[in-house]
Amino acid sequence: MKKVTNVAVIGGGASGLCAAVELVSNATDKNGIQVTVLEKMTRVGKKLLVTGNGRCNLTNMNAAVSGYRGDTEFAETALKRYTPEKNIEFFNSLGLYTRTEEDGRVYPLSNQASSVLDALRFECERLGVKLVCDYRAVHLKEVSTAFTRKIVVNNRDRFDYVIVAAGGKAAKIHGTDGDSYDLLKMLGHTVTSIAPALVSLNCENFTKSLKGIRSVCGVELVIDGKSEYKNSGEVQFTDYGLSGIPIMQLSRFVSMSPSNDIQIILDLTPDFSEEKLLSYLISRREKDTGLCENMLSGIINKQICITIMKECGIAVNGRVNGLSDEQIKSLCTILKRWKINVKNSRSFDFAQVTAGGLNCSEFNPETMESRLCSGVYCCGEALDVDGDCGGYNLQWAWSSGRTAGKSLAERINNAQNK
Ligand SMILES: Cc1cc2nc3c(=O)[nH]c(=O)nc-3n(C[C@H](O)[C@H](O)[C@H](O)COP(=O)(O)OP(=O)(O)OC[C@H]3O[C@@H](n4cnc5c(N)ncnc54)[C@H](O)[C@@H]3O)c2cc1C
C-alpha cells in the first residue's frame, strides 16, 4: 500500500492556513500527502474576520524589516523571501485582488476580510486539506521506534510532521491564549518575556469628559525622563486613557518597560510651530472678547480646550481678553507638550498582537523548523517577532507560514523520491 505522509497544522489562523496551502501546492505527489489543520475554535480563521476593522489590512507595501521588533535578524529571511509583492501575487493566484491605500496599507478589493479567509479556505478545500475544528491541541510529543518516528498530538493522533501555528497570547476571544508556547515547551523550547502590543493605554486620573474624541496629534513616549519613541496621527481619547494608531504603535514599549515613570506627551497643535501658536494666542487675546472656553475652537476640539484650560488653572468662563502673559505662555506650552501619566498598557485581551514569544534562535530561519525536534515547524505570531500597525503582522504570518509550508514540501518531495 502506498505510504501517505501525514502532516498536522496546529491552528487554522493566518499563518496556518497559508502554510497548509503552500505545502500542498508545492508537493510533487499530492495524493501522497495528507494535511490536517487542527483548529480549537468552531471555525478556522475567526481572527482574520476582525482584522483591519473587518476589512483585513493584509499587508503593507512598506513592510521592511525595520518595521518589526523582537528577533528581526531571524525574521529577515522569510520577510525578504516573501515580500509584500510576492504575498499579493500569492493571493492573486487564489483569485483575490487588492487595493493599496494610504501609508502602503493593502486591503482586498472587496473591502471584506471574509474574502481573504474564503480565498484560503476554498484553496484548502480544492487541495484536499482537512479542516478539523473544535480540536484543541494541548499535548505534543515525539515518539520514536527503531523504524518510525512520529509526532503525537494529544497523546492520540500521530503525524509525520507538525507545524505549530497556534498564534500568540493576544485577543483570547479569537482563540489565542498562549497554547503555542505550552506545546513547544513540551519539546524543550523556551519563550522570551511576552507583553501585549498594539494595545491602548490606561492613563492616570484621566478625564472621562474626553471619551470618544479623536484628534490629530504629535505623540512622544517618555520613560524615566528619556524620549523613547515619537510619531504622529489620530489619537483617540477614551474613558480609561489613550488609543488610536500612534498610541498602539508605541504600546509595546510601555508594556515591556518595568518603569513606573512613563508619560505620553501630546502635541495638540502639530500644524503650528511654538512661535506661530504663541502669536495666534496673542492675536486671539487682542481680538476676542468672548469666553475662554471658546478661545481655541478654531484650532482644536472644544472639550479638549476646556480640559487644558482647567489644567492651566484658567477659568473657562473668564474672558479671553483678560488672560495674562503668563497664562498665554502656559497655554502655549501645554498645547505643544501636554504630559499625560501612563499607568500601564491594557491587557492581552485587548491587544492585537503579542510582543515576544518562542525563542527564534531555536528555529531555522530558512525553514522554520525546530532545531530541537526534527519535523516540528513553527510560524506566525507564536515566534518572537511583532510588527508595526498597518498590515505588518499579517505580512509576517504569510511570509513565515509560506516558508514553513514550502520547506516542508521540499523535504517530503525529497524523501518520497528516495
Ligand atoms: C482585532 C485585531 C485586528 C487585527 N488587524 C490586523 C490587520 O488589519 N493587519 C495585520 O497585519 N494584523 C492585524 N492583526 C494581527 C494579526 O491578526 C495576527 O498577527 C495574525 O493573525 C497572526 O497570525 P497567526 O497565524 O500567527 O495566528 P492567528 O491568526 O491568531 O491564528 C492562530 C489560530 O490557532 C488557533 N489555536 C490556538 N490555540 C490552539 C490550540 N491549542 N489548538 C488548535 N488551535 C489553536 C486559534 O484559534 C487561531 O485560529 C489584528 C489582530 C486583532 C486581534
The ligand as a Gaussian input file, in Angstrom:
#p B3LYP/6-31G(d) Opt

LIG

0 1
 C       -8.708000      42.878000      16.366000
 C       -7.459000      42.570000      15.583000
 C       -7.221000      43.240000      14.393000
 C       -6.059000      42.983000      13.668000
 N       -5.884000      43.610000      12.478000
 C       -4.762000      43.358000      11.749000
 C       -4.597000      43.927000      10.449000
 O       -5.507000      44.573000       9.900000
 N       -3.405000      43.706000       9.820000
 C       -2.406000      42.935000      10.371000
 O       -1.359000      42.785000       9.749000
 N       -2.578000      42.328000      11.567000
 C       -3.723000      42.502000      12.250000
 N       -3.911000      41.863000      13.456000
 C       -2.866000      40.908000      13.917000
 C       -2.971000      39.590000      13.129000
 O       -4.324000      39.186000      13.062000
 C       -2.146000      38.473000      13.762000
 O       -0.829000      38.905000      13.978000
 C       -2.134000      37.234000      12.868000
 O       -3.441000      36.743000      12.707000
 C       -1.268000      36.145000      13.482000
 O       -1.363000      35.013000      12.661000
 P       -1.092000      33.564000      13.285000
 O       -1.407000      32.570000      12.227000
 O        0.234000      33.508000      13.909000
 O       -2.120000      33.433000      14.471000
 P       -3.709000      33.557000      14.466000
 O       -4.186000      34.187000      13.213000
 O       -4.026000      34.147000      15.760000
 O       -4.194000      32.037000      14.389000
 C       -3.939000      31.114000      15.407000
 C       -5.035000      30.063000      15.337000
 O       -4.688000      28.990000      16.200000
 C       -5.845000      28.567000      16.893000
 N       -5.374000      27.909000      18.128000
 C       -4.851000      28.476000      19.220000
 N       -4.519000      27.552000      20.122000
 C       -4.824000      26.354000      19.573000
 C       -4.724000      25.010000      20.022000
 N       -4.218000      24.711000      21.222000
 N       -5.158000      24.004000      19.214000
 C       -5.699000      24.295000      17.987000
 N       -5.824000      25.555000      17.513000
 C       -5.377000      26.578000      18.301000
 C       -6.608000      29.844000      17.138000
 O       -7.968000      29.593000      17.401000
 C       -6.376000      30.585000      15.808000
 O       -7.359000      30.262000      14.858000
 C       -5.076000      42.060000      14.171000
 C       -5.330000      41.391000      15.374000
 C       -6.511000      41.626000      16.069000
 C       -6.780000      40.886000      17.350000

